[in-house]
Amino acid sequence: MNGDAQLIGSTATGALSVGALTVPGRAFLAPMAGVTDLGMRRAAARFGAGLVVSEMLAADFLEDAGSAARARGDGLDLHVVQVAARDPSAIADAARMAIDCGADMVDINMGCPARRVVGGYAGAALMREPDLAASLVRAVVAVVAVASAGRVPVSVKMRLGWDEATKNAPEIARRAELEGAAMVAVHGRTRNQFYKGAADWAAIADVRAATALPLVANGDCASLPDARDMLRLSGADAVMIGRAAVGRPWLVGEIAAGLAGAAWRAPAPGDRTEAALAHLDALLCAMGRDKGLRHARKHLAAYADVAAAEGFGLAPAERARLVETASAEDAAGLLAACWSAPGGRRAA
Ligand SMILES: Cc1cc2nc3c(=O)[nH]c(=O)nc-3n(C[C@H](O)[C@H](O)[C@H](O)COP(=O)(O)O)c2cc1C
């Protein structure tokens, strides 16, 4: 579908201005609940991601200790916190907390398709109610302007629409711009598609035509050629990468460098090992050893699988132990071994 679409072109290179903020690169790490923990965001940032976005801060759970932890950005130069709610005063509370946690940008979730979220009429369900969606943007822009003295811009992340019959992302983006949003990101699927089919990058061009705001295209970007196609087809200014960066957080920086025409030196095995170990360490510090290790499993598996796909990796028994071990030391040793042997450790 994407290959057949008309090329509309994009001049995206280098830094991007978003409100008062200068974003140094045009490839961003997408928010992923349960995945883009601080360790992963730090890993993506250290390799040159332009922006990294936190897991969503749901207004219903602001009192939970985990919420404040998820909204922290220690060690990040640019820290984006995503907020989610249905009610203007609740989302304003979440935005205020994001600023208290040091956010340099606050993003509003209007794209989450999960039944648990849209059942509360937040996330993508907001796209069915443009007036309410606009009032949420207004509430966040107002509270953030005061709390940050105008320093922090507000962005909105959405899908193409609720379903095939209601692709109203252009209208929502235009309304968001009128309410003072400074950037819009669009995942090229409808809510009812969830993650099925291919993201329609060309359809994002309708949003390009509707708003002058910096526009970010998202969905199925896994390489620099993908990013270039995405920008050409959508006319967006930047790309956002989610699933393809799991186990490969350097991918975002690689794409940012490529879009800027800058030299990119693929991280050496030692750099990858160091980043993965720092990620594991961040999880253990933030959540404690047992919970941190349990949370880390999806990342550990992904690091091992990416290493294997790149000609390194662990023997099957070692990989199984990596994702099951209850010992943080054991996990760290196996994680370090992922990139230790070119050709993999299949015989080990
Ligand atoms: C596990 C998971 C959790 C996600 N959580 C969020 C979220 O909290 N907020 C949000 O706006 N999008 C969320 N998303 C959507 C991603 O940000 C992104 O839009 C989507 O994965 C498409 O991009 P990709 O193909 O590069 O992964 C999530 C996606 C995944 C896979």
The ligand as a Gaussian input file, in Angstrom:
#p B3LYP/6-31G(d) Opt

LIG

0 1
 C        3.518000      -2.708000      24.393000
 C        3.070000      -1.410000      23.808000
 C        2.644000      -0.395000      24.645000
 C        2.220000       0.830000      24.117000
 N        1.851000       1.820000      24.963000
 C        1.525000       3.048000      24.463000
 C        1.240000       4.134000      25.326000
 O        1.260000       4.019000      26.555000
 N        0.929000       5.330000      24.754000
 C        0.885000       5.491000      23.394000
 O        0.595000       6.607000      22.914000
 N        1.157000       4.482000      22.565000
 C        1.489000       3.272000      23.066000
 N        1.816000       2.266000      22.219000
 C        1.816000       2.512000      20.771000
 C        3.201000       2.913000      20.274000
 O        3.605000       4.143000      20.825000
 C        3.223000       3.025000      18.741000
 O        2.281000       3.994000      18.363000
 C        2.877000       1.719000      18.048000
 O        3.562000       0.621000      18.647000
 C        3.235000       1.790000      16.542000
 O        4.606000       2.059000      16.379000
 P        5.671000       0.869000      16.032000
 O        5.142000       0.116000      14.846000
 O        6.951000       1.590000      15.765000
 O        5.742000      -0.021000      17.236000
 C        2.211000       1.028000      22.719000
 C        2.633000      -0.007000      21.884000
 C        3.063000      -1.210000      22.402000
 C        3.529000      -2.293000      21.463000

